[in-house]
Amino acid sequence: MQPTSHRADGVPAPLQVALKQVSKRFGQTAALSDVSLQGVGGSIHAITGENGAGKSTLMKLLAGVYRPDSGSLSLNGRDLHLASPAQARAAGISTVFQELALAPNLSAAESLALGREPARFGLLKHRAMHDAAAAVLSQVGLQLDSHRLCGSLSIAEQQLLEIAKGIAADAHIFIFDEPTAALNRAETDRLEQLIKALAAQGKLIFYISHRLEEIFRFCDTVTILKDGQLVCTKPITELTRDSLINLTVGRQIQSLFPPRSNTVAVTPALEVRQLQLYPDKPAVRFTLRRGEIVGIAGMEGQGQRELMRTLAGEHRSVHKDVWHSSTPGSASPLAQDGSSQATVRRGLALIPEDRKGEGLYLSMPVQDNLMLGLLRRLGLTRRAPRDTALLQQLMQRMQLRGAAGVAVGALSGGNQQKVMLGRWLASGADTLLIEQPTRGVDVGAKYEIYQLLREYVAQGGAVLTVSGDLLELIGLCDRILVMRQGEIVAQIDAADATEEKLIALALQDLPATSSPIAEEALN
Amino acid sequence: MSTPTWRVRQPALTRSGLTLYNMGLPLLLLTLLSLALPDFRQLQNAQNFTGQLATPVLAALGQLFVALVAGIDLSVGSVVSLAGCIIATQPDALSGICLALLMGGLVGLINGCGVAYARVHPLVMTLSTATFLQGLAYLILPIPGGQIAAPLVQLANGNMLGLPYAVLWCAAAVLAVATLLYHSRIGLHLFATGGNPHSAYLNGVSVARMVVLAYVLCSLMAVVAGIYLTARVSAADPTMGASIALESVAAVALGGISLTGGIGSVSGVVLGAVSLGLMANGLNLFGVSPFFQGVLTGLLLLTAVSLQRRRHIGL
């Protein structure tokens, strides 16, 4: 690859960036406290930790999105004050945000140039813009018409475009925030090559990820965060897989999950005899039994959401032959076009992944959110019960700290998730469909949620859950189904499952990206 | 999310928002009217038509800026009326025009700041200014009338070799707006702001300033529309712009411009305004009652908009 600028040449001292004892609070929660970090040019530096550990917040300080409440940033020994993302960019810091920051209505060239367009008297130089875009796109190995609108690009292309933006802006620090969350294996390989090529040019790369495999493959240094605090920064050579996990979680993982039940589940709760989600795909078949938690694994967007939503009666399916039984022997089929109301009435409840948008009434107090579950059992004309004893009991069971009258929006993610779960437990639902049971939930609350789910199935409930967190599936579930391209391709006992096994099953034969990246452009 | 090959692909995305409906509708109306109505084909009618068309085109071009940043400006009508009243009550045309433009800039600034900084919903913000300005127009010129300088009147009503000046007014405005939108940094920043404000911000676009600018440009275009209308009828009326606010929004919607921002084109605005104008002109010639015209225009708008809107992602 060509050196991107004259700057890369002739500067002997490697680039150095440091964060000194930075802290950042959001309202009640301390997202970061007293974190110090140093990065050196040429290094691929992983920032890892659990959800909510403060990884993204830390990087957003460097990206100019947030300003630290205390502490300081410095670049090559000089203090760095970033009041806006534009200033960070001007300082040579380029960020590929997790929520990709491209305007869908701008062309690739316009996106690359945005904020520093070539212009004379305020009038754009279109030709120069597209020429510059073509040059930088070929540098990252993205074969793309620079007139194409960003909204029509695949996630992988958008990510490469973001990287190209950094190169075009002559950045020397690149921040990647969970870049592979939506990439398949082939795309991940290309990203790896590109990142390594950047590092070889003396650029500093911060790589935020919680995927162990990638950290060991890509990175040379690892910084581990936990609950907003720095655990340690170590060269990768001093870490093993297990020691990294233990440092991240801070306790043995085994203890995070309650023990599985010993009794063999036999009574079916949900028999998916034949459920065709896509016209050109074979039907999905499986049985969920009372007393068990079944997980669905797979890469993002392989039909897991469609499966859950179809079972919940929100989506229509091509063909649906699903039997649900509340008590043994009472099985009856779900209606072909069952509405979600009908499904809920049967005792089949969906706990959606977007709890703020779909699950909770954020401005309403905890008690009302919980009571909605009880209301399901009453007629329209009955008044809401002001039965505080029942409510107290429920809150106690949910270990919901904080008053019943607090608006749900003010609670932490973990407590919100518990309110949502509590609502459906109160409704008497006998089967729960749970999308991402603990996304954005702190470790303590995770543990409580796992406990609650285990108790729930021990009392005769059944849980079907989708999660992007493989360790969670392995620890929490009894069985795991693997979905790929809209089909269930494998089923394994969670006790025998490993992350590697699940990933291998989930990835097999997945198609590569639609616009292949030229390998030779990377050298 | 990766786009697995087995998933149905989204239709191609465009930034203009133009579809066959937007382009076909005016052509269809034009063909139908010229076949059905001999009167429609008269040169007299063509001149009359362009004269009537200029005001909504000018106002809708302004509305385009606001729509691109996902806003709506309902004060356009009152600005047109007030501009007319200012010109009619000023002793000479030049001071009237300057004062009117100043008023427009100020109104846009207030609307824009209210929306961008005070976070008032555009509907509420501009409806408030609309009401305020309407009152002001009544205060300045309680009864219709006033004196309009002859050269100004000539500038709106004359024609050059049979080409009505109205067309020149529109052409100049289209050229100016198109240059600004497609060939300037400001234009790109407006599109970016409407397409994804967060992304625009991350890339160093001053999003709030762009929103303010859109409202200022919109009000200034409304003033131009007001100047033209006053000159054309050579008198002012405190309610002369009343219908223009909704007309400009309708033209924008008919032209395929997304009211959620980021998608739209100058040609779309012109096509939308022409469709609306042809509809009104044709119904007039058919002798349809003005009340029933309203009913039909509403139906046309609803049909056209529901045919196209969902084609865009996120709408």
Interface residues (C-beta under 8 A of the other chain):
Chain A: V65 S84 P85 A86 R89 T95 F97 E99 A101 L102 A103 P104 N105 L106 E110 L114 G115 R116 E117 A119 G122 L123 L124 H126 L149 G151 S152 S154 I155 A156 A182 L183 N184 E187 Y278 D280 K281 M299 E300 G301 Q302 Q485 G486 L510 P511 T513 S514
Chain B: M1 S2 T3 P4 T5 W6 Q10 A12 L13 T14 R15 T179 H183 S184 R185 I186 G187 L188 H189 F191 A192 G194 G195 N196 H198 S199 A200 Y201 L202 N203 G204 V205 G262 I263 I313 G314
